[in-house]
């Protein structure tokens, strides 16, 4: 049996109060208002699920990440000091949960977030081909999204996480650094490498598809 507040958290039928001020909701939740926390959960559950899915590339793992993130946030809510946005705080919990899922997978090498990163952008040397023509003129939005999803899935987990937080979830560089527990220069370096790797993957993908089409003409 869950405590009364926790039961309300896990019960989707509980109606959340109509609040717009996040800090007010957090304060109420910290004071024991389970409905206020439920409102916070409803605000961010889709984003946290999407974040978990983008990092783990697995729906079941993403569902586990979502549940564990909000349960841990609920359990440790008193420790939230308000020095950052509540969303940034729960994103850090979600990132940790997602990366732990990856570490448990056999054969999936994950670079530790504590591992030193070369932050000198000038050391990144990668030749990237220029796309011929506009991909939007050649593929539908659905095809483009599928191609992009496949390319993101192929990124190393630490690069994929930074790319997801910055370019998909649109967190700032500082918020991304806080959520991942790394430095701002490390975020910039990983994001640059992720974008270069994506562009290289997409370039090869578009080129192969174009060659296949031309082969049928």
Buried (B, 14 or more C-beta within 10 A) or exposed (E): EEEEBBEBBBEEEBEBEEBEEBEEBBEBBBEEBBBBBBBBBEBBBEBBBBBBBBBBBBEEBBBBBBBBBBBBBBEEBEEBEEEBBBBBBBBBBBBBBBBBBBEEEEEEEBBEBEEEBEBEEEEEEEEEEEBEEEBEEBBEEEEBEEBBEEBBEEBBBBBBBBBBBBBBBEBBBEBBBBBBEBEBBBBBBBBBBBBBBBBBBBBEBBEEBBEEEEEEE
